[in-house]
Amino acid sequence: MREEAMKSRVIGLAFAALVTAAPAQAAWPERPIRVVVPFAAGGSSDQMGRVFTRAIDENKLLPQPVNIFNVTGHYSVGSRQIKDATGDGYSYLLIHIALMGGEASGVMDFGYRDFKAVAATGDFCLTPVVRTDSPFQSLKELLEAARKAPDTISFGVNIAAINHMAALLMQQTTPGAAFRYVQVGGGAENFRALIGGHTQAGVLSGAEFVSFRGDGRIRALGYTGPMRHPALPEIPSLKELGYDVEFCVANWWFAPKSTPQATVDAFADALEKAQRTDYVQRELANRLFAPIFKRGAELDRDLDTTWKRIEPIAKMATKK
């Protein structure tokens, strides 16, 4: 009897422990959530992150705030921070195909497969830009100058990131053309380098161009979308200009690989609900982001497909 009573007590305690543990697991998030944007404030990823986190917070889609942390320097620094972070559901990465570019070019020894994908939000295209006082009045003039005097036109990039890949694709359209690539960083840093006279040309996302063109110091030479964007009707697509270049990408949200799938799904739910709000829809349109949303198996397939497209482009980054 005594032994049976003891067994019953042990079983009862074990059951009580399970019941007690359940609410703790279900309480996520119990503290603020950190989203690392591995670029300076003001760029396309930063804009995307702040729009979504504001919608989550203002609509109380999660019981804790979601905060953006900008990690400057090369994007590999902030990306590695999240790759190496504890998978407790409180650390996320917001980036784009730079993550693939870094891996394919050999700039980084890790890539998208080293994370757990959460969601894809907001497709965006790009604009090659120069200063308003630049002697290059068209993309053709810029490329011809790079052909006649290779490696002399300074072009601001983030090595193996989207602005670098876009520049390489444009450069390929004109045999013999070669820009002198200068590592300056993402969109915000590219803008500052350009207007400061440190570079002669660069590439910005549509959102960045809209944000930075207000003071009239930069001029777009084209648009990498399939056609002119309705919000920028004065800027021709590169295809319209006779260049077979179409280059648009999405923003990706990632978690550390060890993050529980249930937590990843819960965060994806919050992002998806945020995307449905009028505020996010309006901001995406104003910033030239296409309102796409992908998650789960669809996102995993899309990442693998994108890798096959991006890998050969990014490998060109190691040649210059």
Summary of the structure (lengths in Angstrom):
residues: 320
radius of gyration: 23.0
end to end distance: 81.4
largest distance: 97.3
contacts: 1111
relative contact order: 0.18
helix: 46%
strand: 20%
